[in-house]
Amino acid sequence: MGYFPLLAILTGLLEVGAGVWVLISRGPGRKRILLIVGGIFLLLAGYQFAEVAVCSAPENRLWTQLAFFDITWLPPLALWLGWQLGSPGNRWMRTAALVDMALALALSVWIFADPQGITKSVCQMVVARYLPERHFDIAYGLFYQVSLLVLVFGAAAGMAHTDDVVRRKHWANLQTGLLGFLFPALAVRILVPETEGLLPSVMCHFAVVLGISLFVLVLRERRSGGTQP
């Protein structure tokens, strides 16, 4: 069945709208948190539009490279958000975010420098399947899954080690958003046959749960008046 882009376009437009609102609207709230959330919204939207471009011209490898480049920077940005949500003495999350940024930079170079890194894309229904070279697939999968595990457990640690109600609820939103796309994406991978290469696309479509959770975080941050340190 051919690719139908409407879902990706609508999701991307919603995420762009949310990101622009967070970034340009005036109001209370800590800018160091709101700017990161706005950036995450724009990256989520960027993948949706990149996937539409991939499926419009699957022979053009540049669109596939741009799609992978876009989502490569989601984990380090989310880890940086985690550091901002933590207590001032929470150094390990900052270190994790910096390490993840270095890895994301290395993978970004690999994505564009290796013409055989991602060799083919196939688009079906509302998802794209990517067929990367094995070494790249392993490295990229390890980077992504380890980053998400650090975020999930880091969120649990953040909630356990803060007495601030706003911080704890922010952590809960971040963790809920992550698990809200991880579990459904893994379920699709396990239950649906012929899912090879589907995870990047499926995860990004389910990441609308992350977007909703982060939007709730922003609304709470606005209501708190940005008075928290």
C-alpha positions, 0 to 999 in steps of 0.5 A, a space after each residue: 500500500 502506498 504512503 499517505 502523508 496526511 498524518 505526518 503533515 498534521 502532526 508536524 504542523 501541530 508540533 511546529 505550532 506548539 514549538 513556535 508558541 513556546 519559543 516566542 510567546 511572552 509570559 512567565 516561566 524559566 527560559 532555560 527550560 522553555 527554550 529546550 522544550 521549544 527546540 524538542 517540539 521543532 525537532 519532532 516536527 522536523 522529522 515528520 516533514 523529513 519523512 514526507 520528503 523521504 516518501 515523496 522522493 525515496 531515491 534522494 538519500 539526502 532526505 533520509 540523512 536529514 530525517 536521521 540527523 533530526 532525530 539524532 539530536 532528540 536524546 541529547 536535548 532531552 537529557 539537557 532538559 533533564 539536567 535543567 529540571 534537576 537540582 542545582 547540584 545534579 552534575 551527573 545529568 549534565 555530564 550525560 547530556 554532554 557525552 550524548 551531544 558528543 556521540 550525536 555529533 559523531 553520528 551526525 558526521 557518520 550519517 552524511 559522510 558514509 554514502 552506504 550508512 542508510 542505503 534504502 527507504 521504503 514507504 508504506 501507509 503512514 510509516 517509512 522503513 529505513 534499511 541501514 548498513 549493519 554497523 551503523 544500525 548497531 551503533 545508532 540503536 545503542 546510542 538511542 536506546 541507552 540514551 532513552 534508558 538514562 532518561 527514564 531512570 534519570 527521571 525516576 531519580 529526579 522525582 525521588 531526590 527533589 522535594 519541589 512539587 513543580 520539579 517532580 511533576 515536570 519529571 513525571 511529564 518527561 518520563 510519561 512522554 518517553 514511556 508513552 512512545 517507547 512501549 507502543 513502538 516496542 509493541 509494534 516491533 514485537 507484534 507486527 510482522 515485517 517490522 524491520 526498519 520501522 522503529 524510527 518512523 513508528 517511534 516518531 509518530 507515537 512521540 505525539 505522546 511526548 509532545 502532549 506531556 511536554 505541552 502540559 509541562 510548559 503550561 505548568 511552568 507558565 503557571 508557576 511564574 518561573 519563580 523556582 530556581 
